[in-house]
Amino acid sequence: MRAKITKRAVDATELRGTTYLVRDTEVKGFVLVVTPAGAKSYAVDYRAGSGRGSPKRRLTIGKHGSPWTPEIARTEAKRLLTEVAAGRDPAAARQEDRKALTFGALIDLYLAEGAGHKKASTLKADHGRIEHHLRPLLGKMRADRIVRADVERMRNTVAAGKTAEQIESGQKRRSGSMATGGKGVAAQCVALVSAIFAFAVERGLYVDNPARGVKKAPVRKVERFLSEAEIARLAEALDAEAQRSGNPYPSAAIKLLLLTGCRRGEIVNLHWKHVDFEHECLRLPDSKTGAKIVYLNAPARALLQEIPLMAHNPRVIPGMRADTASAAIENAWERIRPAASLAGVRLHDLRHSFASVAAAGGLSLPIIGALLGHKHATTTARYAHLSADPLRTANEAVGARIDAAMSRKSEADPAADAAHLPLRRSGAREPRLV
């Protein structure tokens, strides 16, 4: 059956006992396929290759209905036939597309085979970024067709907060992590996409990493450092909390964070077998940067010796069960922070405060990095501006001595000062500047 395929012609088709075609009289190869059940779809017939001996192909464009109207389907048929005329096989290309890895499938491969070196905490954060941001925005795309512009669009969408979880007015924040947006999260997503493609390039799946060179929005890291007065208020609030609650462990953990510069997880997961009193250090078998030694100063050693040991529990800061870490530290912090007038201060800021005291005391950045267990010098560089404090002190001392000397000169006997001036022979000419 031949006719110009229009909406009227499609609506006028009748049911038959077998599938039949309506061949378009305007575009050769464009057909309407009508099944005995009444299903109607558009397709294109062509030969894959030149000559009558070439195999025939029929490629379905789509079912009749939105978005496939006769006009739109005809336009698509023309595009496909243009590819055929150029020597390409659209049906083979579509099969290849179906076999190609989507970015979502590449993510799964990366998590299964390329992320074994990452810490559990890092993997947990990666899973959050993947499920909340990367899969929704890039997951269905063919990985080999993702280009730099796609990664940049993903970055901009996350930075704008469009993939963040929304909490309705009056709704309580649910427990667990929340998907947030912003420039910081967007930068982390770009880094994760780059890591996934770097893995794929190493495997020989692709030759290029489309995330390489994508600019990350500058993020101003807010780092809070406690002053000596704030540290004094914090100590007072910690002691009051321990006395009020009858539980010494959360307050002791927070004090250890400040005295050692450790990360929260390093103290919360600390076991007594990791405490080496003889050599005055903590021997951590694992941390964000791997196994490391944390040296204990005298106050930290004294505090550890005062912490009571809980029977049958190997943890320094015990939880409800011997096999679990304490979760009480966050609850205690929410009470301690306002009591010490430390609004907005995070537990991690205690680590920054440890570094700030070290820098203000004149310690070099490499020494501070070693105390904190930094793997890269660039991580410690954030504290460089704090090391100016001893320079300011030295500069003030130099200025004070010069000022004192200048004051003494103005009060001294001019005749005595003249005795120290160099003598010139009588009649000697003044030196001339040239």
C-alpha positions as CSV (number, residue, x, y, z in Angstrom):
1,M,0.0,0.0,0.0
2,R,1.4,3.4,-1.0
3,A,0.2,6.8,0.2
4,K,1.6,10.0,1.6
5,I,1.9,9.3,5.3
6,T,-0.1,12.0,7.1
7,K,-2.1,12.0,10.3
8,R,-5.3,11.5,8.3
9,A,-3.8,8.5,6.5
10,V,-2.6,7.0,9.8
11,D,-6.0,7.4,11.4
12,A,-7.7,5.9,8.4
13,T,-5.6,2.7,8.5
14,E,-7.7,-0.5,9.0
15,L,-6.9,-3.7,10.9
16,R,-5.9,-6.8,8.9
17,G,-5.1,-10.3,9.8
18,T,-1.4,-9.7,9.2
19,T,1.1,-6.9,9.6
20,Y,1.2,-4.6,6.6
21,L,3.1,-1.5,5.5
22,V,2.0,1.9,4.2
23,R,4.9,3.2,2.1
24,D,5.4,6.9,1.9
25,T,5.1,8.4,-1.6
26,E,7.2,11.4,-0.7
27,V,10.3,9.8,1.0
28,K,11.4,6.5,-0.4
29,G,12.0,4.0,2.4
30,F,9.8,5.8,5.0
31,V,7.1,3.4,6.1
32,L,4.2,3.0,8.5
33,V,4.0,-0.5,10.1
34,V,0.5,-1.6,11.2
35,T,0.1,-4.8,13.2
36,P,-3.0,-7.0,13.6
37,A,-3.4,-5.7,17.1
38,G,-3.7,-2.1,15.8
39,A,-0.2,-0.9,16.9
40,K,1.3,1.7,14.5
41,S,4.9,2.6,14.2
42,Y,7.2,4.5,11.9
43,A,10.3,2.8,10.3
44,V,12.8,3.2,7.5
45,D,13.7,0.5,5.0
46,Y,17.1,0.5,3.4
47,R,20.0,-1.6,2.1
48,A,23.2,-1.8,4.2
49,G,25.7,-1.3,1.4
50,S,25.6,-0.6,-2.3
51,G,24.1,-2.9,-4.9
52,R,21.1,-5.2,-5.0
53,G,22.9,-7.9,-3.1
54,S,23.3,-5.8,0.0
55,P,21.2,-7.0,3.0
56,K,17.9,-5.3,3.7
57,R,17.4,-3.5,7.0
58,R,14.3,-2.1,8.7
59,L,15.0,0.3,11.5
60,T,12.1,1.4,13.7
61,I,11.9,5.1,14.4
62,G,9.2,5.1,17.0
63,K,5.5,4.4,17.8
64,H,2.8,6.7,16.4
65,G,2.0,9.3,19.0
66,S,3.9,11.9,21.0
67,P,6.6,12.7,20.1
68,W,6.4,10.8,16.8
69,T,4.0,12.5,14.5
70,P,4.1,11.7,10.7
71,E,6.1,15.0,10.0
72,I,8.7,14.4,12.8
73,A,9.1,10.8,11.8
74,R,9.5,11.7,8.2
75,T,12.3,14.2,9.1
76,E,14.0,11.5,11.2
77,A,13.7,9.0,8.2
78,K,15.4,11.6,6.0
79,R,18.3,11.9,8.5
80,L,18.7,8.1,8.7
81,L,18.7,7.7,4.9
82,T,21.3,10.4,4.6
83,E,23.5,8.3,6.9
84,V,22.9,5.3,4.6
85,A,23.9,7.4,1.6
86,A,27.1,8.3,3.4
87,G,27.9,4.6,3.8
88,R,26.9,4.1,7.4
89,D,24.5,1.5,8.8
90,P,22.1,3.2,11.3
91,A,20.8,-0.2,12.6
92,A,24.3,-1.4,13.3
93,A,25.1,1.9,15.0
94,R,22.0,1.5,17.2
95,Q,23.0,-2.0,18.2
96,E,26.5,-0.7,19.1
97,D,24.9,2.1,21.2
98,R,22.9,-0.5,23.1
99,K,26.1,-2.5,23.8
100,A,28.1,0.5,24.8
101,L,28.7,1.3,28.5
102,T,26.5,4.0,30.0
103,F,28.2,6.2,32.5
104,G,26.1,4.5,35.1
105,A,27.5,1.1,34.1
106,L,31.0,2.6,34.1
107,I,30.4,3.8,37.7
108,D,29.4,0.3,38.7
109,L,32.6,-1.1,37.1
110,Y,34.7,1.6,38.9
111,L,33.2,0.8,42.3
112,A,33.7,-2.9,41.7
113,E,37.3,-2.8,40.4
114,G,38.8,0.6,40.7
115,A,38.0,1.9,44.2
116,G,39.5,-0.8,46.3
117,H,42.3,1.5,47.5
118,K,39.8,4.0,49.1
119,K,38.9,4.2,52.8
120,A,35.5,3.2,53.9
121,S,34.6,6.7,54.9
122,T,35.7,8.0,51.4
123,L,33.7,5.3,49.7
124,K,30.6,6.3,51.7
125,A,31.0,9.9,50.6
126,D,31.5,8.8,47.0
127,H,28.3,6.7,47.1
128,G,26.4,9.8,48.2
129,R,27.8,11.9,45.4
130,I,27.1,9.2,42.9
131,E,23.5,8.4,43.8
132,H,22.4,12.0,44.4
133,H,24.3,13.8,41.7
134,L,26.2,11.7,39.1
135,R,23.7,9.0,38.2
136,P,20.8,11.5,37.8
137,L,22.8,13.9,35.7
138,L,25.1,11.7,33.7
139,G,24.2,8.1,34.4
140,K,22.1,7.4,31.3
141,M,24.6,8.9,28.8
142,R,27.0,6.8,26.8
143,A,30.3,7.1,28.6
144,D,32.3,7.4,25.4
145,R,30.1,10.3,24.2
146,I,30.5,12.4,27.4
147,V,32.5,15.5,26.6
148,R,33.9,18.3,28.7
149,A,30.7,20.4,28.2
150,D,28.6,17.6,29.8
151,V,30.9,17.6,32.9
152,E,30.7,21.4,33.1
153,R,26.9,21.3,32.9
154,M,26.9,18.7,35.7
155,R,29.2,20.9,37.8
156,N,27.0,24.0,37.3
157,T,23.8,22.1,38.1
158,V,25.2,20.7,41.4
159,A,26.7,24.1,42.3
160,A,23.3,25.7,41.9
161,G,21.8,23.2,44.3
162,K,19.4,21.7,41.8
163,T,20.2,18.1,42.9
164,A,20.1,18.9,46.7
165,E,17.5,17.3,48.8
166,Q,14.7,19.7,49.8
167,I,13.2,19.7,53.3
168,E,9.6,20.8,53.4
169,S,8.6,23.5,55.9
170,G,8.0,22.0,59.3
171,Q,9.6,18.7,58.2
172,K,12.3,17.4,60.5
173,R,15.7,16.5,59.0
174,R,16.0,12.8,58.7
175,S,18.9,10.9,60.2
176,G,21.9,10.1,58.0
177,S,23.6,12.2,55.3
178,M,21.6,14.7,53.2
179,A,22.3,15.5,49.6
180,T,23.6,19.0,49.5
181,G,24.6,21.2,46.6
182,G,27.0,24.1,46.3
183,K,30.4,24.9,44.9
184,G,32.3,22.5,47.3
185,V,30.1,19.5,46.4
186,A,30.3,20.4,42.7
187,A,34.1,20.4,42.9
188,Q,34.1,17.0,44.6
189,C,31.8,15.6,41.9
190,V,34.1,16.8,39.1
191,A,37.0,15.2,40.9
192,L,35.1,11.9,41.2
193,V,34.1,11.9,37.5
194,S,37.7,12.5,36.7
195,A,38.8,9.6,38.9
196,I,36.2,7.3,37.2
197,F,37.4,8.2,33.7
198,A,41.0,8.0,34.7
199,F,40.3,4.4,35.7
200,A,38.6,3.8,32.4
201,V,41.5,5.2,30.5
202,E,43.9,3.0,32.4
203,R,41.8,0.0,31.5
204,G,42.0,1.0,27.8
205,L,38.2,1.6,27.5
206,Y,38.7,5.2,26.4
207,V,41.6,7.3,25.3
208,D,40.6,10.6,26.9
209,N,39.3,11.9,30.2
210,P,36.6,14.6,29.6
211,A,36.8,15.8,33.2
212,R,40.5,16.7,32.9
213,G,40.9,20.5,32.9
214,V,37.4,21.2,34.0
215,K,37.7,24.2,36.3
216,K,36.4,23.8,39.8
217,A,34.6,26.8,41.3
218,P,36.9,28.4,44.0
219,V,35.7,27.4,47.4
220,R,36.5,29.5,50.4
221,K,37.2,27.1,53.2
222,V,36.0,28.4,56.5
223,E,38.5,27.4,59.1
224,R,37.8,28.4,62.7
225,F,40.6,28.7,65.2
226,L,39.9,29.0,68.9
227,S,41.5,31.8,70.9
228,E,43.1,31.2,74.3
229,A,40.0,32.7,75.9
230,E,37.7,30.4,73.9
231,I,39.8,27.4,74.8
232,A,39.5,28.3,78.5
233,R,35.7,28.6,78.1
234,L,35.6,25.2,76.3
235,A,37.6,23.5,79.1
236,E,35.2,24.8,81.7
237,A,32.1,23.7,79.7
238,L,33.7,20.2,79.2
239,D,34.3,19.7,82.9
240,A,30.7,20.9,83.7
241,E,29.3,18.5,81.1
242,A,31.2,15.5,82.5
243,Q,30.1,16.4,86.0
244,R,26.4,17.0,85.0
245,S,26.1,13.8,82.9
246,G,28.2,11.5,85.0
247,N,29.7,10.3,81.7
248,P,33.4,11.3,81.4
249,Y,34.0,9.9,78.0
250,P,32.5,12.5,75.5
251,S,34.3,15.4,77.3
252,A,37.6,13.4,77.4
253,A,37.3,12.7,73.7
254,I,36.8,16.4,72.8
255,K,39.8,17.3,75.0
256,L,41.9,14.7,73.1
257,L,40.8,16.2,69.8
258,L,42.2,19.6,70.9
259,L,45.3,18.3,72.6
260,T,46.4,15.9,69.8
261,G,45.0,17.5,66.6
262,C,43.5,14.1,65.7
263,R,40.5,13.7,63.5
264,R,37.2,12.7,65.1
265,G,37.3,9.2,63.9
266,E,40.8,8.6,65.1
267,I,39.8,9.3,68.7
268,V,36.3,7.8,68.6
269,N,37.8,4.5,67.2
270,L,40.9,4.6,69.4
271,H,41.7,1.3,71.2
272,W,43.8,1.0,74.3
273,K,46.2,-1.3,72.4
274,H,47.0,1.7,70.2
275,V,48.1,3.8,73.2
276,D,51.9,3.4,73.8
277,F,52.6,5.1,77.2
278,E,56.2,3.9,77.2
279,H,57.0,5.8,74.0
280,E,54.4,8.5,74.6
281,C,52.5,8.1,71.4
282,L,49.4,6.7,69.7
283,R,50.1,4.0,67.1
284,L,47.1,4.2,64.8
285,P,46.9,1.2,62.4
286,D,44.7,3.2,60.0
287,S,43.6,6.8,59.3
288,K,42.7,8.9,56.4
289,T,46.3,8.9,55.3
290,G,47.1,5.3,56.4
291,A,48.9,4.1,59.5
292,K,50.5,6.8,61.5
293,I,52.0,7.8,64.8
294,V,50.5,10.6,66.9
295,Y,52.9,12.0,69.5
296,L,51.4,12.7,73.0
297,N,52.2,15.8,74.9
298,A,52.1,15.9,78.7
299,P,48.5,17.0,79.1
300,A,47.3,14.4,76.6
301,R,49.2,11.7,78.4
302,A,47.8,12.8,81.7
303,L,44.3,12.8,80.3
304,L,44.6,9.3,78.9
305,Q,45.8,8.1,82.3
306,E,42.7,9.6,84.0
307,I,40.2,8.0,81.6
308,P,38.6,5.0,83.3
309,L,38.9,1.7,81.6
310,M,35.5,0.0,80.9
311,A,35.6,-3.7,81.6
312,H,35.5,-6.0,78.5
313,N,35.6,-3.0,76.2
314,P,38.9,-2.3,74.3
315,R,37.9,1.2,73.3
316,V,39.3,4.3,75.0
317,I,36.0,6.1,74.3
318,P,33.6,3.2,74.7
319,G,30.2,2.9,73.0
320,M,27.1,1.1,74.1
321,R,28.6,-2.2,73.0
322,A,32.3,-3.3,72.8
323,D,32.1,-3.6,69.0
324,T,30.7,-0.1,68.4
325,A,32.2,3.4,68.7
326,S,30.6,6.0,70.9
327,A,27.9,8.2,69.3
328,A,27.6,10.4,72.4
329,I,30.3,12.8,71.4
330,E,28.0,14.7,68.9
331,N,25.1,15.0,71.4
332,A,27.5,16.2,74.1
333,W,29.0,18.8,71.6
334,E,25.6,20.2,70.9
335,R,25.3,21.0,74.6
336,I,28.9,22.1,75.2
337,R,29.1,24.5,72.2
338,P,26.5,26.9,73.4
339,A,27.6,26.6,77.0
340,A,31.1,27.7,75.9
341,S,29.7,30.5,73.6
342,L,31.2,28.8,70.6
343,A,28.4,29.1,68.1
344,G,29.2,27.6,64.7
345,V,32.4,25.9,65.9
346,R,32.7,22.3,64.6
347,L,34.5,19.4,66.2
348,H,36.9,19.4,63.3
349,D,37.8,23.0,64.1
350,L,39.6,21.7,67.2
351,R,42.1,20.1,64.8
352,H,42.6,23.5,63.1
353,S,43.0,25.1,66.5
354,F,45.8,22.6,67.4
355,A,47.5,23.7,64.2
356,S,47.0,27.4,64.8
357,V,48.6,27.1,68.2
358,A,51.5,25.3,66.7
359,A,51.9,27.9,64.0
360,A,51.7,30.8,66.4
361,G,54.4,29.2,68.5
362,G,56.8,29.4,65.6
363,L,56.7,25.8,64.4
364,S,57.5,25.3,60.7
365,L,54.9,24.0,58.3
366,P,56.7,20.7,57.8
367,I,56.6,20.1,61.5
368,I,52.9,21.0,61.8
369,G,52.2,18.7,58.9
370,A,54.0,15.8,60.6
371,L,52.1,16.4,63.8
372,L,48.8,16.4,62.0
373,G,49.7,13.4,59.8
374,H,49.3,15.2,56.5
375,K,50.4,13.3,53.5
376,H,51.0,16.3,51.2
377,A,52.6,19.6,52.0
378,T,49.9,21.5,50.2
379,T,47.4,20.3,52.9
380,T,49.5,22.0,55.6
381,A,49.9,25.2,53.5
382,R,46.5,26.5,54.6
383,Y,48.1,27.3,58.0
384,A,50.9,29.4,56.4
385,H,49.2,32.7,57.3
386,L,49.1,31.8,60.9
387,S,52.9,31.4,61.1
388,A,53.1,35.2,60.7
389,D,52.4,35.7,64.4
390,P,56.0,35.0,65.5
391,L,57.2,37.2,62.7
392,R,55.0,40.0,63.9
393,T,56.4,39.5,67.4
394,A,59.9,39.7,66.1
395,N,59.1,42.7,64.0
396,E,57.6,44.5,66.9
397,A,60.8,43.8,69.0
398,V,63.0,45.2,66.2
399,G,60.8,48.2,65.9
400,A,60.9,48.8,69.6
401,R,64.7,48.7,69.8
402,I,65.0,51.1,66.9
403,D,62.5,53.5,68.4
404,A,64.3,53.4,71.7
405,A,67.6,54.1,70.0
406,M,66.0,57.0,68.1
407,S,64.6,58.4,71.4
408,R,68.0,58.2,73.1
409,K,69.7,60.1,70.3
410,S,67.3,63.0,70.5
411,E,68.0,63.4,74.2
412,A,71.8,63.0,73.9
413,D,74.4,65.7,73.8
414,P,74.9,66.9,70.1
415,A,78.6,67.4,70.8
416,A,79.0,63.8,71.9
417,D,77.1,62.6,68.8
418,A,79.4,64.8,66.7
419,A,82.4,63.0,68.0
420,H,81.2,59.8,66.2
421,L,80.8,61.5,62.8
422,P,83.5,61.0,60.2
423,L,86.0,63.9,59.8
424,R,86.5,65.8,56.5
425,R,89.7,67.6,55.6
426,S,89.4,71.3,55.5
427,G,88.7,72.6,52.0
428,A,87.6,69.1,50.8
429,R,84.9,69.2,48.2
430,E,81.5,67.7,48.9
431,P,80.9,64.4,47.1
432,R,78.9,64.9,43.9
433,L,76.2,62.5,42.8
434,V,76.6,61.4,39.2
